Amino acid sequence: MEFEIKSLHKLKKLENILTELIDKIDYEIIQTDVEWLHLKSISESQNSSVQEDVPATPSTSDMKPSKESLRKMKIEIMDDLLINASQLELATRKSTVLDTLEEFDSD
């Protein structure tokens, strides 16, 4: 009986270690996504500045830049919301793991 309890205790510790490792990997993935989105926005802003340098015909110059900038702003806002939701989920999961570890250690 005592052997089973020790084995269960070791398995629980292993599970907690693996959960922490998965959380770290999730965090790195989120950081990579953030960096990717940052690079993407830099690239898009450079592309748009190059396109703005090209003279447009008077009939199209009034409509396209504002619609294009609105579309880009919507995309950036959606990306930011996705990143914030992912970070919140990860932080919540980390606090749950830490609470579980504290309860486990107190036993």
One Martini backbone bead per residue (centre of mass of N, CA, C, O) as a GRO file, in nm:
protein
  107
    1MET     BB    1   0.059   0.063  -0.022
    2GLU     BB    2   0.304   0.252   0.010
    3PHE     BB    3   0.412   0.210  -0.276
    4GLU     BB    4   0.165   0.331  -0.422
    5ILE     BB    5   0.189   0.613  -0.301
    6LYS     BB    6   0.472   0.676  -0.407
    7SER     BB    7   0.405   0.635  -0.703
    8LEU     BB    8   0.183   0.848  -0.715
    9HIS     BB    9   0.363   1.082  -0.628
   10LYS     BB   10   0.561   1.062  -0.868
   11LEU     BB   11   0.350   1.098  -1.090
   12LYS     BB   12   0.256   1.377  -1.000
   13LYS     BB   13   0.527   1.518  -1.035
   14LEU     BB   14   0.557   1.452  -1.334
   15GLU     BB   15   0.303   1.596  -1.425
   16ASN     BB   16   0.389   1.879  -1.328
   17ILE     BB   17   0.643   1.900  -1.499
   18LEU     BB   18   0.503   1.863  -1.774
   19THR     BB   19   0.312   2.102  -1.746
   20GLU     BB   20   0.531   2.318  -1.727
   21LEU     BB   21   0.660   2.255  -2.000
   22ILE     BB   22   0.409   2.316  -2.169
   23ASP     BB   23   0.381   2.610  -2.074
   24LYS     BB   24   0.653   2.703  -2.187
   25ILE     BB   25   0.591   2.634  -2.478
   26ASP     BB   26   0.342   2.811  -2.505
   27TYR     BB   27   0.489   3.074  -2.446
   28GLU     BB   28   0.686   3.059  -2.687
   29ILE     BB   29   0.467   3.059  -2.901
   30ILE     BB   30   0.349   3.332  -2.830
   31GLN     BB   31   0.608   3.492  -2.870
   32THR     BB   32   0.638   3.416  -3.167
   33ASP     BB   33   0.371   3.540  -3.257
   34VAL     BB   34   0.438   3.826  -3.174
   35GLU     BB   35   0.687   3.857  -3.350
   36TRP     BB   36   0.547   3.799  -3.616
   37LEU     BB   37   0.340   4.032  -3.603
   38HIS     BB   38   0.549   4.252  -3.591
   39LEU     BB   39   0.688   4.189  -3.861
   40LYS     BB   40   0.432   4.211  -4.030
   41SER     BB   41   0.370   4.510  -3.967
   42ILE     BB   42   0.631   4.621  -4.077
   43SER     BB   43   0.598   4.516  -4.362
   44GLU     BB   44   0.326   4.655  -4.420
   45SER     BB   45   0.423   4.946  -4.370
   46GLN     BB   46   0.637   4.943  -4.590
   47ASN     BB   47   0.447   4.877  -4.823
   48SER     BB   48   0.257   5.122  -4.786
   49SER     BB   49   0.477   5.341  -4.822
   50VAL     BB   50   0.546   5.259  -5.110
   51GLN     BB   51   0.255   5.295  -5.225
   52GLU     BB   52   0.228   5.601  -5.146
   53ASP     BB   53   0.460   5.704  -5.340
   54VAL     BB   54   0.271   5.628  -5.552
   55PRO     BB   55   0.094   5.769  -5.780
   56ALA     BB   56  -0.240   5.842  -5.798
   57THR     BB   57  -0.535   5.858  -5.903
   58PRO     BB   58  -0.784   6.074  -5.823
   59SER     BB   59  -1.024   5.862  -5.802
   60THR     BB   60  -0.863   5.649  -5.594
   61SER     BB   61  -0.730   5.818  -5.355
   62ASP     BB   62  -0.986   5.857  -5.165
   63MET     BB   63  -1.054   5.540  -5.090
   64LYS     BB   64  -0.821   5.329  -5.041
   65PRO     BB   65  -0.658   5.420  -4.789
   66SER     BB   66  -0.890   5.406  -4.580
   67LYS     BB   67  -0.973   5.110  -4.621
   68GLU     BB   68  -0.694   4.988  -4.575
   69SER     BB   69  -0.646   5.101  -4.290
   70LEU     BB   70  -0.894   4.969  -4.164
   71ARG     BB   71  -0.818   4.678  -4.221
   72LYS     BB   72  -0.548   4.682  -4.066
   73MET     BB   73  -0.666   4.762  -3.794
   74LYS     BB   74  -0.848   4.516  -3.758
   75ILE     BB   75  -0.624   4.307  -3.767
   76GLU     BB   76  -0.461   4.413  -3.525
   77ILE     BB   77  -0.686   4.387  -3.316
   78MET     BB   78  -0.732   4.083  -3.348
   79ASP     BB   79  -0.444   4.001  -3.278
   80ASP     BB   80  -0.438   4.127  -2.995
   81LEU     BB   81  -0.676   3.964  -2.881
   82LEU     BB   82  -0.548   3.687  -2.922
   83ILE     BB   83  -0.300   3.733  -2.750
   84ASN     BB   84  -0.444   3.808  -2.486
   85ALA     BB   85  -0.601   3.543  -2.459
   86SER     BB   86  -0.354   3.357  -2.451
   87GLN     BB   87  -0.216   3.487  -2.203
   88LEU     BB   88  -0.451   3.445  -2.008
   89GLU     BB   89  -0.465   3.140  -2.028
   90LEU     BB   90  -0.174   3.087  -1.936
   91ALA     BB   91  -0.190   3.230  -1.660
   92THR     BB   92  -0.420   3.058  -1.549
   93ARG     BB   93  -0.274   2.787  -1.575
   94LYS     BB   94  -0.032   2.860  -1.393
   95SER     BB   95  -0.192   2.922  -1.133
   96THR     BB   96  -0.314   2.641  -1.111
   97VAL     BB   97  -0.049   2.487  -1.089
   98LEU     BB   98   0.059   2.634  -0.839
   99ASP     BB   99  -0.177   2.560  -0.653
  100THR     BB  100  -0.138   2.256  -0.680
  101LEU     BB  101   0.151   2.246  -0.571
  102GLU     BB  102   0.091   2.365  -0.293
  103GLU     BB  103  -0.108   2.143  -0.210
  104PHE     BB  104   0.089   1.909  -0.253
  105ASP     BB  105   0.312   2.010  -0.052
  106SER     BB  106   0.125   2.027   0.207
  107ASP     BB  107   0.075   1.709   0.211
   0.00000   0.00000   0.00000
